[in-house]
Amino acid sequence: MTALSTSIQSVLTIVLLIVVGYVLRRQGRFDDQFGKTISDLLMKIALPASIFISVLQCLTLDKLVSLSSGLVYGFGAVILGYLIAFLLVWLLKVRPGRRGTFINMFVNANTIFIGLPLNLALFGDKAVPYFLMYYVVNTVSTWTVGAFIMAWDDPTQKKSEKSSTGFNWKKLLPAPLVGFLVALVFLLLKIPFIHVGWLSFAVNALDYVGSLVTPLSLIYIGIILADAGLKAIRFDRDTIVALIGRFVIAPALIAGLILLGMHAGFNVPGLEAQTLIIQAAAPGLAVLPILATEAHADVEYATNVVTTSTVLFVVVVPILMMLVQGLA
């Protein structure tokens, strides 16, 4: 019941913020440009600040090295997830504009907005180091391959333009990824940014700006949902398969890799295995509708899969917790 209660509380908080965006948009309090303004603010300022400060506050170089097994299992599952998702896109003939969202649902999870508070509630502070390893994997995957696939799936861009223009470095290096890379440089060079007293004003400013990410992302989903109408929530083929990828295939992949590692003689703490599996099954990224907007993709589909995965997560967590209890 603890897992059920925690997941219900987490989902209700998220749903309330989505409702705020939905109601205010329906009442006309948000104009047509407000959603685009939120998108720009999140992608170019709030997300980079949030990722930069989170990495410096939660990680050290020693932690990255000592917990490298989590990185191995995480990246292994991510690579397999991308391969399966691409194969299904080809087999199911998922249409342009949906393909980027479909693939991201298979691989990248909402680790910060939902995964972190849930992990703390289920396993406590002792599981935070293991969570950080999955956070690193998820962040790198989201803002490299994931963001690039979303941009590549832009249905308004002709194939000839995609092949002739080559790499669009602005899309390959989005601002959130730049924030992560800069934070890694600070870690590698051991720059004590967050521990310098006279720089506390800058750390606090980045904290405040980064804290905008969660509420604004969810409010943005509400705005998109209001524009599309409640009829946008549907369980069509692409949605159902994407949800299976998020809640079944993703956790199964990392669980399989962990079991293979244990069979090969590599010891994996039970708490680490539980943390990685639960994080792999977190709902879809809250920023997917924003990425879809940037790529002129199917925003209604992105909003649908994020909303449905968030609501269904309340059912998934207790089931997963029962399945992973034997790994403790």
N, C-alpha and C positions, 0 to 999 in steps of 0.2 A: 504493500500500500504506500510505502514511502516514495518509491519511484513513480507510482501513479499520481500521487498528490503533488510531487515536485513538478512533473511534466505538465500537469493541468495548470498549476500556478504560472509556470513559465509561458505557456501558450496563451493564457488569458491576458497576461500583461501585453503580449505582442498583439493579440487581436484587438485590444482596447485602443492601442495606438493606430492600428490600421483603420479602426472605426472613426477615430478623430479625423483623419485625412479624408475618409469617405464622406462623412457628414458635412464637414466644412466645405468640401468641394461641391456637394449637392446643393448646399445652401447658397452657393455663389460667393462665399467669403474668400475663396482662392480663385484668382483669375486664370486665364488660359496660359499665361507665361510663368505662373508660379512653379509648376512642376519642373519646367526646364531650368528655372533658377535653382531649385533644390538639387537637381541633377548636377549642375555645374559646381555648386558649392561642395557637394559630397565628393565628386570625382577629383576635383582639382585642389581642394584645400583640406576638407575634414578627414577624408580617408588617409591621405599621406601623413597628416599629423598624427592620427590615431595609430597607424601602423608603426611609425617611427618611435613614438614614445612608448608604445606597448612592448616593442622588442627590447628597448634599452632598460625598461623597468623590470621585465620578466626573465630576460635571458642574460647569460654571461658566456664567454668563450669556453670556460671550463664545463659549463652545463651542456653546451652543444656537443662537446667531445665525449663526455661521460655517458650521455644518453643517445649515442649514435645509433643504437639498435632500433630505436623508435623511428629514426629517419629512414633506415633501410627498409623496414616493413612498410612505412608510410609511402615512400616513393615507389616501392615495388607495386603496391596496391593501386597507386595513382596511374602508373604506366599501363598496367593491365586494364584498368577502368577505361582509359582513353581508347585502347585497342578495341575493347568490346563495344564501346559507344559508337566509334567510327564504323565498325562492322554493322551494327544495327541501323545506323543512319543509312547505310548503303542498301541493306536488305529491305528495310521498311520504306525506303525512298522518302525520307523525311524532307519536307519542302524547304527551300531557302528561306531564311528569316526565322526558322525554328531550330535549325541544326545546332547552332551555337548554344542555345539554351538547353536543348536536349542533351548534348554532350556534357555541359557543365553540371547538369543535375546528376549525372552518373558519377562524377568525380569529385566535385568541390562542395564542401559543406559549410553551413553557417556556424562555424566554430566559436566565434567571438560573441555574437549576439545571443545565441541560445546554448551552444556547446559549453562555454566556460561556466556560466552560472549553474547549469545543470550538473556539470562535472564536480563542482565544489559541493553542491548539495548532496550528490550521491556518494562521493568518495572522500571529500574533505581536502584540506590543504596538502596532504601527503601525496596526492595524485597530480598536483600542479606541474611538476617537472615532466611527467609523461604527456600531459596535455600540451605543454609547450612544444614538444617535438612534433606532435600532429599539427599544431598551429603553424609551425615553420613550413611543414610540407604543404599544408592547405594554402598558405599565403603565397608561397612560390608558385604553386600550380595555378592558383586563381589568377594571379597578375602577370603570368608569363603565357603559358599555353592557353589557359581559359579565356583571358581577355583578348588574346590574339585571335582565337577561334571566333569569338563574338564579333570582332571587327571584320574578319575574313568573310563571315556569313552575311555581310551587308547585301541585301537583295537589290539595292539601288545601284550597286557598282557592277558594271559589266565584266564578264570574264576576261575580255581583252585588256581592260584597264587593270585588273588584278595582276595579270601576267606581265604586262608591259611596264608597270610602275615599280615592280619589285617590292621590297619591304618598305612599309610605312613605319619608320622608326618611332614616330610619335605614338602610334598605336601599339607597337611592340614593347615600348617602354612607357606605359601609362604612369601617371603621377603616383598612384598608390604603390606601384612596384619600385619607383624611384625612392619613395620614402623608406621602403624596406631595405633597399640596397645601401642607402646612405647610413641607415642604422647598423647594418652589418659592418660597414667601414669603421664606424665609431667603435664597435665591439672589437674588431681585429686590431685596431690601433690603440685600444684601451683608453679612449678619450672619455674622461669622467664627466660627461655633460650633465647628467641628472644629479650628480653628487657635488657639484660646485655651488656653494651657497649663493654667490652673487648672481648666478644664472637661474635662480629659482623662479623669477618672474617669467622667463622664457619657457621653462618646463610647465609652469602652471597655465600659461597661455596655450601651449600645445595640448595640454590635458583638456582644457575647456573646449577648444575647437574640436578635438577628437571625440569628445563626448556627444557631439551633435550627430554622429554617424547613425547610432541605433535609432533614436526617435525619428530623425528626418527620413531615413530609409523606409521605415514602416509607414510613416505618414504619406510618403511618396507612393507606396503601394496602394494605400487607400484612395489617393487621388486618381491613379490609373484605373482602379477598380470602379470608381464613381463614373469616370468617363466612359468606360466600357459597359457598365451596367452589371448587375448581379448575374445576369445570364452568361457573363464571361466565365464563370466558374462551371466547368464541365469536365467530364471524364471521358474524353475522346481517346483514340488509340495512342497518340503521341504522349498524352498526359499519363496514361496508365503505365506505359512502358518506362517512361522517365521516372515515375514514382517507384516502380519495381527496381530500377537501377539504383535509386537513392537509398531505399530502405532494405533491400534484399541483396543485390549484387555487390554494392560497395562494402558493407560490413562483412559479407561472406568472403570477399577477396582478401581482406586484411586478416580475417580469422584463419583462413586457409594458409596464408604465408606464415603466420605465427605458429600454427600447428606443425608446418613443415620444418620451421626453424627448431622447434622443441624436439621433433623427431630426429633431427640431425645433430642434436646434442647442445644446442645453444639455449641456455637457460633464459626464460622470459618471466619476470615477476608477474604473478597473477593480476596485481593491480594495474600494471602496465598494459597487459592484454585487454583487460576490461575497459580501460580508458580509451585505448585506440579503437576498439570495436564500437563503443558507444559514440565516439566522435565521428567515426566514419558514417554513421547512420543519422547524423543531425540533418535538419531540413535544408532545403535549397537556399542558396545565398540570397540575402535580402536585397542585395544590390543588382540582382539579375535584371529586373525591369529597367533599371537605370542604364546598365550596359546595353540592353536591347534598344533603348531609346537612342543612345549614342550611335548604334550601328544601323539605325532605321529598320530594325527587325520587328518581329511579331511581339509587341509589348503585351498584348492581351494574353498570349500564351505564356510568356514569362511570368506575368502577374498570377496567372492561374496556377502554374506549377509551384510557385513559391508559397502562395496562400494555402493550397491544398496540402502540400508537404508539411507546412507549419501546423496545421490543424490535426493532420493524421499522426503527427509525431507523438501526441499524447497517448496513442494506442501502441505505437511502436516501442517506446521506451520500456514499459513494464515487460513486454514480451522479450526484448533483448536482455534485460536484466536477469530474467529467469534463465535464459539460455547461457549467459556468461558466468553464472554463479559458480559453476564447476571449475572455472579457471582461477578462482581465488586461492 
